[in-house]
Amino acid sequence: MNRPRFSTNLSRYLVTCCLRPGASVVRWSSSEAGADDGAPFFRYALAIQYHGGTHIGFSRQRGELLDTGGRHGRILPPSVESKITSALDSLAGPDGHANLAISSRTDRGVHALWNAAHVDVRPRRSMGGRPWDPQKILLGLNRYLPAENGRGRDGATSEDARVVAVVPAPSHGWSARYDATARIYVYRIFLCPPASAFGIPFEHDRSWRLPVDRLDVRAMNRAAKSFVGTHDFTSFRSVRCSHPNPETTIHGIEVVALPYNFPLGGYGGVDLGETGRARMVTVTVS
């Protein structure tokens, strides 16, 4: 399986999940998917990209804008799940899809560049039982994704959540969560001297900012080796966790520190920090 390409400059905490390519579309009866008529469902694998700062997380929650409009006077940002579900409702109808599930259920503030999911979609009556073309699902979902805060004004679509790939799932039992083969996490730490005149607005929700000049990257890399290998994470799991195996293998951790600057093509770059001392430390866990 090919691992997706990604850039560590895109997010504060980047969660990626490998998406296995499907061979052929698999169909099964609607009764297995909980539908109320005889039309078949077909399972698809999706890759979703979103900005974590504008969402309450991936999973739908009470009180978010796309759900109840607020509970006890509190209005929460929309979840990614609610926005994808809303787009599926518009594309295939409320009864035309089922079983949307994500590989990694991220919290608020966690961005995703390539987060795999699966969903079952039923063809329209006009399609004569033929499955949806994955490309039409991709274009349709991105067309119907609600705009900012899920309100969808004037037909505007979302700019902080997009579906970046759709392929047929290998089988109707394929699970984006349990059949995932790898996850990659990227943590970005922005070191900005306290006397700096620059707050770097571009990084305000894409990195953890520390008012220091440097971190001991060599020491961090030495310490990171202790985490590499297979470990039992029972103490860190919820008592309601449904995953059958508490063991997880960490293949590698790399800590890199580079000067932070803004590239200007052939004009070089501009140091964004006092005397160019601002640095970006990237921690990649795979």
LINGIDA-V872823 format. One line per field, one symbol per residue. ss: DSSP state (H for helix, E for strand, - for the rest). psi: psi as a letter, one per 40 degrees, with the letter a starting at -180 (. if undefined). burial: # if it has 9 or more other ideal C-beta (glycine too) atoms within 8 Angstrom, else .. A space follows every 50 residues. Layout:
ss = ???
psi = ???
burial = ???
This chain:
ss = ------------EEEEE---------EE-HHHH-------EEEEEEEEEE -HHH--E------E------E--E-E---HHHHHHHHHHHHH----EEEE EE----E---EEEEEEEEEEEE--HHH------HHHHHHHHHHH-E-HHH --HHH-E---EEEEEEEE--------------EEEEEEEEE--------- HHH----EEE------HHHHHHHHHHH-EEEE-HHH----------EEEE --EEEEEEE-EEE-HHH-EEE--HHH--EEEEEEE-
psi = hhhiiiheedichhhihihhiidihhiiidddeeieaeiiihhihihhhi hddeieadiiiieideceehhfehhiiiiddddddddddddeideeiifh iidhgiihehihdghiiiihhhiideefeiiihddddddddddehiahee dfhfeiiieehiheihihidieehhddeeheiihhhhhhhhhideieheg ddedfeihhhfidiigddddddddddehahihfdeeiieehehdhehihh dihhhhhiihihifbeebihhgihffehihhhhhh.
burial = ...#.#.#.###########.#...#...#..#.#...############ ###.####.##.#####..#.....##############.##...###.# ####.#.################...#...##.#..##.###.#####.# ......##..###.######.#.#.##..#.############..#.#.# ..#..##.##....#.#..##..#..##..#.#...#........#...# ..#.#.#..##.........####..##########
